[in-house]
Amino acid sequence: MSPASPDIRFLFEPRGVAVVGASPDPGKIGHRIVGNLQAMGARCPIYPVNPKGGEILGLPVARTAAEIGAAVDVAVIAVPVGRVLDAAADCARAGVGFLVVVTSGYAETGNLEGERQLVAFARAHGMRVLGPNIFGLFSAKASLNAGFGPREIRPGNVAIITQSGAMGGAMIGMTAAEGIGLSAIIPVGNKADLDEADLLEYLRDDPATEIVLIYIEGVKQGQRLVRALEATTRVKPVIVIKSGRSRRGAMAAASHTGSLAGADEVFDDIMRQVGVLRAEHLQEALAWCGFLTGAPRPAGDRTLIVTNGGGAGVAAADACEKYGIPLQDDFEMLSRVFAEVTPDIGSTKNPVDLTGQATAAHYTDALRRALGEPAIHAVIAIYCETALLAFDDLPDAIQRLARAYRAAGRPVAFCLLGGTRVTECIARLRAAGVAVFNEVYTAAACLGALNAWDRHRRAAETAPAPAECDEDRAVSIDFAAVRAALGPARADGRRFLLAREGQALLRAIGMRPPRSLVAGTLEEAVAAAATIGYPVVLKIVSKQVVHKSDVGGVALDLENRDEVIAAYQAILQSCRQRVPGLRIGGVEVTEMVRGGTEVIVGARRDPAFGPIVMFGLGGIYVEVLADVAFRAVPLSQCEALSMIKETRAHRLLLGVRGEERRDIDAVTDALQRLAVLVGTNDEVTDVEINPLVVYPAPEGATAVDIRVAIRGESPPG
Ligand code: COA
């Protein structure tokens, strides 16, 4: 049995840090790490380790970690790949908890075995590995800059987990320039051992971390990540940038850190499911971080745009629509509040346009008025550079306004548009911790991110309306019947189920295939049709007939007894004529599935996230329209409903042009059943019901066709 893992807290707050591979040579990485640790003023002792001993940057050098003789929780390893195992053994003797492995030359270059050995050794000796292939680690709490990245780190409340070292290094400089402070920056590199989920465990409860920003290229152990993200977004915003969206990008990511990128749509949907804010790119992510740090929680999402430029106001209105921000449109109230500060040529409608005549005083006045009106929940404040703008006063005025808005719990996104003077003004304000933007779309995107995070938090806090869905609704399936349905395929070494096995599986998970009976005689066929209910379909049953329609073996849409009798006789006659020596196993009488709305429901084992479910518009359009949503398992009814609502198929289910509302409960039920099937049975790798025909509520849904792939010895066909 492996020894217990060290407490993750000691990675961020070590009692001592060793640099194994510390060098007196200023050109070496091991030297730079010691220098960085000193420069930031680490709150714990620094122990350079080098077999040659001596002194580095005034610190005595231990020949081995084992001879340090004091508590060392973190060892930064900066020795060549061939020496890392020796160094790890030395660290194990010293009682080190965490190996921060800077060294490259592992999975990213194909050296999987070396990486596996390192982790196995570490775990067997009670140590955890961060990396390998990383630049080090920064933790503000311990003033610990244990890496060879930049020194100019601004301490603050944003924690960054990054899979790319270079991006991490760049983010240190970029955050400092944007006035964003960091509580920690943790590169995970090849994620050989510690990954985002382990780090979130600490960051979630760390009071010094207000926001977590994750740069991710590929997901390993997606299910763990999903659970960790879910737990973290309940208490603080998590922003994710995932590259490898494009096929080319995904290929590059795979060779960069040796991990699997996975389908981007799946990633996107699952992030939304767990309340993660997904930024398109680094600039956007940093803007969100700046805005969300210390942002008040809005009372609602009715937003006001105040501008001194009509065009900028129009652009902001467009941007609000793009980011789903509803504008306050109580024009009577707006006129009452803003008429006095708005010239006649302006507008008090939203956007409130103060026009180019507005001075900083007008601008301030309008924003103070907005603050006095409780029906305005958030403001986008735009100022375009004009000759009337007194730049000397503006930064102070904005800073005062920002303070007043924060005190009142009202989010405000400032946007200043103009040239060099504006740029200087923005830099001054950002340095003072005020989130100011130079583009209306960025300002709107920030507010959109705040609203999305707030909606997620509210949904987690308040129970959903019981009429809509039941968070606790659970479904159960018949496990023994599932095993029985899979049995024949397993016995034959098939990777797919035959039609009747698929139908048995459907019944086993509590779903409804079309009602069907096999009749041996005309009387039985008539009785079966009456039992099933009209209209019905008749089909010949014979192992000699593969394409039933070709030999006249199918009759559709039979409305009554007489039609069934006529069709039965016609089918037998036609088949006997066309297939000499025909042996008939009977005639299958099946429910004629018609009406209803066709959707597709499915489930599969995603290489990154494990079991996931899928919903989309059904029938022949699914591939063309790509109108699908994904979720990770387990799946609550409310989550199932939210994935349906994400698609255009939802509108069809609600009924268009006077149609009745379809039985959406039956669809959420089907999705939950599939979630239980793939969540509890790793033999089923892919299951797709297409179409699931959904009837007006409360008539349920019929699974017309099911395709099931299972693990097996040989490929289908
Ligand atoms: N314990 C302690 N020190 C050891 C040691 C051991 N077991 N084995 C060797 N050393 C010492 C060496 O003697 C040397 O010290 P010296 O300068 O006094 O001789 C020091 O460790 C460094 O070893 P060296 O062989 O000089 O390696 P290096 O500094 O040229 O390179 C790495 C080491 C880790 C930097 C390099 O292998 C590497 O992986 N570089 C890429 C790092 C990277 O890019 N990471 C990803 C960032 S995103």
Residues whose N, C-alpha, C, O or C-beta is under 5 A from the ligand:
A	BS01	COA	V20 G21 A22 S23 P24 D25 K28 I29 G30 V49 N50 P51 A78 V79 P80 V81 R83 D86 A87 V102 T103 S104 N133 I134 F135 G165 A166
